[in-house]
Amino acid sequence: MGMVVAWVLLSATTVVQARDWMYAKTANFEVYTNAPKVDARILVARLERFRSTFLQILPGAPFHQPRTTVYIFDDERDFRPYKPLYQGKPMDIAGVFRGFPDEVVIAMAASGELDRVIPTIYHEFIHLLMHARGYRLPPWLNEGIAEFYETMEFSGDEVLVGKHNPLHITQLTRGRMMPLAKLFAVTHGSPDYNESSRMGMFYAQSWAFVHYCLTADRKGRKRGEGFNELLAYLQLGYSAEESVQRAFGMSAAELEADLGAYVRGGRYTVGRYNIPGAIDPKSIGFQKADDFARDVALTNLKWRIHQNGSALLELRQWVARNPESPRPHEIIATLLNYDGERLRSMQSLEEAAKLGSENPYVYAKLAEDSLRQYLSGVRPSFRLPPEASAELRAWLDRAVQLAPNYTDAWDWLALTEAFSAKPRPAMVQTLQEKRMVFGNRPRLLAGFSLLALRIDQKTFAEHLADSLLATPSVMKRPTARSGVRMQGVKNQNSRNWMQRAEYYPEVRGIAQAVKRELAPKDPDAKKPARGEYRPAEVVIEFIEE
Ligand SMILES: [Zn+2]
């Protein structure tokens, strides 16, 4: 019955769907297209090539990229119903990128002016990759990096990096640069920050800053020296001024003068790398898309772009059409979460999990939300009820099985083990290996601090707690403005999800609780280490009883 209604209702959107849609799965993308295979292959090969090159130029720890679906429409007319709207009309753009924690969509028209749109896709993709790697950088650096790398060009094995965007040069030449203190203070709520018009002085100067850091000749320094350190200090939550001082050995005022001279000099070096890795488009194998998967995929795209309309209704129809598929439930969960319906969203995630969803986000998100209920005001002696432990472990084990580099899932696993009646020795061992790979992530360290306490390694437990309490990002609290932009609140700009700050109240709470537990009776007996972040390389071992 429901299916009949569905087909009548959807007749308007089946125009595009009537034509042959092809599907491909590459290393990092799922692709749906109704364009000639050759066009689609070239575009996907370009995205893969960009991704691998960017990651080689800016290397880092392994990470998990959210599920990324690429839609390649044959022409503008097919793309039109999915385009973002401006004043109620489809925008005049050839492509769009939208990121959500569970899934990212990229849509393009193969016949469009792709050279105009590709840098924008690269730009947003850079935000995604930096976020997936765990970076939570301030807007000026986030945008500077994206602006710097979005102009990347390829020719065979040769890669050109750092070509300028003429709009930035015009802006920097004609306008007045803002003082660095002002640039550093720009937040996502500032008028200077507006992702939809990437032309202002804020973007130009952020670009120039990164260009200067990576390509300028500075006295006694190698090109690019200090940039990774800058990222690391900002990541730990140090202020921009402090991070500049620590990374470059100069004050922000000195850097400001240097940057001013660099921009006035007007000479921007382009980096030429030799990085093999071009992907043969022919190696991308397309097959005819399954009707159901294609219909769900197109509903998904429409919702990700417009966030309104008939998506929920359509998705419910897709559930009725194929009750065994977890896919509509995954999308319904995100839609409900976006509408502020947190509880119903979790129910949909559970449904997707029961049906065997292969998106690791489903399991990590279920575990995170469940675990967070326990973690406020928690004491080190707290133990999860056995059923809760079992459920959390099942979800998180599945998440890391699907995505072995899913750092968030490992974080929550560490906390789950720490609060379980019996930590699993093999898992604790694995977590220590992961800590070596992924670095010192606050939640992972908080988990280890508790685990150390449990086996009476007091010095190590306290040391970790001290390190966490000395980490600015752990101590940071949301300000009134940033507090408004919480996940799952209606009408926020979804693109900002990738640029939002992250807070660690549960880590702070755990570290403080560990300290209280270990507080010496004699207050002079021990002086806590303060002011520097330096987790020790101690290995702790849980022996099977
Ligand atoms: Zn951006």
Residues whose N, C-alpha, C, O or C-beta is under 5 A from the ligand:
A	BS01	ZN	E143 A146
